[in-house]
Amino acid sequence: MFIIIGIMFAGMLLGFLLRKQRLSWIHKVITVFIWLLLFLLGIDVGSNQEIINGLHTIGLEAVILTLAAVLGSVTAAWALWYMVYKRNRRSEA
C-alpha cells in the first residue's frame, strides 16, 4: 500500500516539477495505459476459474448495480463538464 501511495506522490512531484513543460502527448499515453490495464484485468478475470464458474450466480442484481454505477458516473461527469464549461463561458463574456 505504501509503495502505491509513494508512486502516486512521485508522479505528483514529477508533474509539479514539469508543470511549465508542454506535455500535450501525455493524455494519449495515459489512455493507452488505461486500455492496457483494462485488458490485463480482463485476462486475469478470464483466467480465474472460480469467477468463470460463478458467472451464472451473479444474476440480475449485479447487472443493475453495474448499469447504475455507469449511469451515475456518466451523469456526474456530464454535470461537472457542464459546470466547468458554463463557468469558462461566463468568464470569456
N, C-alpha and C positions, 0 to 999 in steps of 0.2 A: 504494500500500500504506500509506504513512504517513497519507494522508488518511482511509482507512478506520479505522486504529487511532486517529487523532485524534478522529474522530466517535464511536467507541466510548467513548473516555475522556471526551469531553464529555458523553455520555449518563450515564456513571457518576458524573461530578461533579454533574450536574443531579439525578440520583437521590439522591445523598448530601445535597445541599442541600435537597431536598424530602422527605426521609425522614419528617419529622414530619407532613406533609400527608396527607390522606385521598385516595388515588388509586385508589379501587375500580374506576373506569371504565377504567383503563389496560390491563387484561387483554383487554377487548373490542377496544380499539384495536390492540393487538399482534396479536390473532387476525385481524382484518380485514387488516392489513398483510401478514401471512404468507400469507393467501389470495391477496392481490393479487400478491405476489411470485411465488408458485407459478403463478398464471395467466399472468403476464407471461413467466415462464420457459417455460411450455408454448407460448406464442405464438412465442417465439424459437426453440425447438426445432422446432416445426412448420413454421416458415418457412425452416429451414435445409435446402436441397435435398440436401446430402451426407448428413445424418443420415437423412432420409426414404428416400433411395435405398439406404442401408446397413442398414435395419432387418432385412432378410431374412438378413443375415450375423451378426446379434447372437447368435442361437442359444440353446440351452437353458442353456448355462453362465451367461450374463448373467441369465437368469430365476432360476436357482438362487441366484446371488450376491445378487440383489435381495431375494428372499424370505428368505434367511438374514440379510441386514442388517436387514430389517424385523423379523423374529422376534427377533433379538438385541437390537434397540432396545426392542421391547415388553417382552421379558423383563427387561432391565436396568431399565427404567422401573418395572415392576411390583415388582421386588425393592427398589428404592430407596423406592418408596411404602410397601411393607410394612414396611421397617426404620424409616422415619420414623414411620409410624402406630403401630407397636409401641412405639417409644420414647416417643411422646406419651401413649400409653395407660398405660404404666408410671408416668410422672411424674404423671398425674392420680390414680392409685390411692393 
